[in-house]
Amino acid sequence: MGCLFLAIPMACFCQKKGFPIRILAGNEATAIPLKELWTSPSHLTVQLGSEFSHNSHKSHYLYQTINVGYILHEQLFQGGYINSEIGYDYRLGFGLNLKGLIGLGYLHTFSTEEEYIFKEGKYESATDSGNSRMMPSLAAGMGFRTNANNPKSPEILILYKAWVELPYSPGFISIMSHTDISLGIKFFIH
């Protein structure tokens, strides 16, 4: 519900200023960062977000994102998240942007398998209320603007993100590391 209260003013502001929308889809893995770029089997991630400029020059761009996303790791969990990142783009003259981002978010996951509880000598089906976790992240990537001379032209994005969920299982496994590689687009609503 809180996301809805954020989204309504953002949508109104978007229409006035020309506001960027970011849509990403990718492959998530419970993995050690940089060990593998693409993992198999694939686990779906989708993200919808926007960004707010803090400082923009011809060759530099400092911004903050706000995103909502969904992750489906079929044998382990599915979950939704909301996060914010501070990003920096180094803009090269021919439309290529080199990107770095650092972020923090909230992740809520649910088991994808049936949950059981042992009660009065037998197992009974249980409801899964999910798990709440923090989600710090680091990402690197690049974007290519379709019009090199216009910083508000559509941009094709590829991002490699490493993130952890914590606390994962206190007393057993304190953090779980993840990676995802995503492809997407950023465009402006005017």
Residue pairs with C-beta under 8 A, 6 or more apart in sequence:
3 68
3 82
6 66
10 19
10 50
10 66
13 19
14 21
14 50
14 189
15 189
15 190
18 152
18 188
18 189
18 190
19 50
19 188
19 189
20 50
20 51
20 152
20 186
20 187
20 188
21 48
21 49
21 50
21 186
21 187
21 188
21 189
22 47
22 48
22 49
22 50
22 51
22 65
22 67
22 157
22 184
22 185
22 186
23 46
23 47
23 48
23 184
23 185
23 186
24 45
24 46
24 47
24 49
24 157
24 159
24 182
24 183
24 184
25 44
25 45
25 46
25 47
25 182
25 183
25 184
26 44
26 45
26 46
26 47
26 159
26 180
26 181
26 182
26 183
26 184
27 38
27 39
27 42
27 43
27 44
27 45
27 180
27 181
27 182
28 43
28 44
28 45
28 71
28 73
28 178
28 179
28 180
29 36
29 39
29 43
29 178
29 179
29 180
30 73
30 76
30 176
30 177
30 178
31 39
31 177
31 178
31 179
32 177
32 179
33 138
33 162
33 177
33 179
34 162
34 179
36 179
37 160
37 181
38 181
39 179
41 74
43 71
43 72
43 73
43 74
44 70
44 71
44 72
45 69
45 70
45 71
45 72
45 180
45 182
46 69
46 70
47 67
47 68
47 69
47 70
47 182
47 184
48 67
48 68
48 69
49 65
49 66
49 67
49 68
49 69
50 65
50 66
50 67
51 63
51 64
51 65
51 66
51 87
51 186
52 63
52 64
52 65
52 66
53 61
53 62
53 63
54 62
54 63
54 64
55 61
55 62
56 62
56 63
56 151
58 91
59 90
59 91
59 92
60 88
60 89
60 90
60 91
61 87
61 88
61 89
61 91
61 97
61 151
62 86
62 87
62 88
63 86
63 87
63 88
63 89
64 84
64 85
64 86
64 87
65 83
65 84
65 85
65 87
65 101
65 103
66 82
66 83
66 84
67 81
67 82
67 83
67 84
67 85
67 105
68 80
68 81
68 82
69 80
69 81
69 82
69 83
70 78
70 79
70 80
70 81
71 77
71 78
71 79
71 80
71 81
71 107
71 109
71 180
72 78
72 112
73 112
74 112
75 112
75 113
76 111
76 112
77 109
77 110
77 111
77 112
78 109
78 110
78 112
79 107
79 108
79 109
79 110
79 130
80 107
80 108
81 105
81 106
81 107
81 108
81 135
82 105
82 106
83 103
83 104
83 105
83 106
83 135
83 137
84 103
84 104
84 105
85 101
85 102
85 103
85 104
85 137
85 139
86 101
86 102
86 103
87 99
87 100
87 101
88 99
88 100
88 101
89 97
89 98
89 99
89 143
90 97
90 98
91 97
91 151
92 98
93 148
94 148
95 144
95 145
95 146
95 147
95 148
96 142
96 143
96 144
96 145
97 142
97 143
97 144
97 145
97 155
98 142
99 139
99 140
99 141
99 142
99 143
99 157
99 159
100 139
100 140
101 137
101 138
101 139
101 140
101 159
101 161
102 137
102 138
102 139
103 135
103 136
103 137
103 138
103 139
103 163
104 134
104 135
104 136
104 137
105 134
105 135
105 136
105 137
106 132
106 133
106 134
106 135
107 132
107 133
107 134
107 135
107 165
108 130
108 131
108 132
108 133
109 130
109 131
109 133
109 165
110 128
110 130
110 131
111 128
114 125
115 125
115 126
115 127
115 128
116 123
116 124
116 125
116 126
117 123
117 124
117 126
133 165
133 166
133 167
133 168
134 165
134 166
135 163
135 164
135 165
136 163
136 164
136 166
137 161
137 162
137 163
137 164
138 161
138 162
138 163
139 159
139 160
139 161
139 162
140 159
140 160
141 157
141 158
141 159
141 160
142 157
142 158
143 155
143 156
143 157
143 158
143 186
144 155
144 156
145 151
145 153
145 154
145 155
146 153
146 154
146 155
146 156
147 153
152 188
154 185
154 186
154 187
154 188
155 185
155 186
155 187
156 183
156 184
156 185
157 182
157 183
157 184
157 185
157 186
158 181
158 182
158 183
158 184
159 181
159 182
159 184
160 179
160 180
160 181
161 179
161 180
161 181
161 182
162 177
162 178
162 179
163 177
163 178
163 179
163 180
164 175
164 176
164 177
164 178
165 175
165 176
165 178
166 174
166 175
166 176
167 174
167 175
168 174
168 175
168 176
